[in-house]
Amino acid sequence: MPLSDHEQQLLDQLEKQLRSEDPRFARNISETQAAANGPGFSAKRFVVGILLTLVGIAVTIFAIYMVATSTWWIALGVVGFGFMVAGMYWAFSRPHQIGDKTKSAQPSNGPKTEAKGPSGFMDRIEDRWEKRQRGE
């Protein structure tokens, strides 16, 4: 159910007030939103992950079968299990953006002015507020 115009204006005012009172918190929220809306499901990653999982299962079953002849096959079973876990992680994880590491590597020493980059949730809301103020 969409918000009424009055409710939307109140929400916009609250967000603008939050941004002015605590810019660090607002920046963290907008970065979290941007990360959540980042690259989504990748079919290629899913297929590779499932194939890796199947290889891990096959290696583990083979190692369990061969344990009766020698104990060094246990190590192969552990490696197979590792392939299964890695494959499932790879299949269901989201691909990371290139710029993620550079963002997290920068120390945060108090509030700073934000660089113009990809707009986050708060930037879009602020743009909508400015358009409403201009009557567009």
Stockholm file with secondary structure:
# STOCKHOLM 1.0

chainA/1-136         MPLSDHEQQLLDQLEKQLRSEDPRFARNISETQAAANGPGFSAKRFVVGILLTLVGIAVTIFAIYMVATSTWWIALGVVGFGFMVAGMYWAFSRPHQIGDKTKSAQPSNGPKTEAKGPSGFMDRIEDRWEKRQRGE
#=GR chainA/1-136 SS CCCCHHHHHHHHHHHHHHHHHCHHHHHHHHHHHHHHTSSCCCHHHHHHHHHHHHHHHHHHHHHHHHTTTCTTHHHHHHHHHHHHHHHHHHHHSCCCCTTHHHHHHSCCCSCCCCCSCSCCHHHHHHHHHHHHHHTC
#=GC SS_cons         CCCCHHHHHHHHHHHHHHHHHCHHHHHHHHHHHHHHTSSCCCHHHHHHHHHHHHHHHHHHHHHHHHTTTCTTHHHHHHHHHHHHHHHHHHHHSCCCCTTHHHHHHSCCCSCCCCCSCSCCHHHHHHHHHHHHHHTC
//
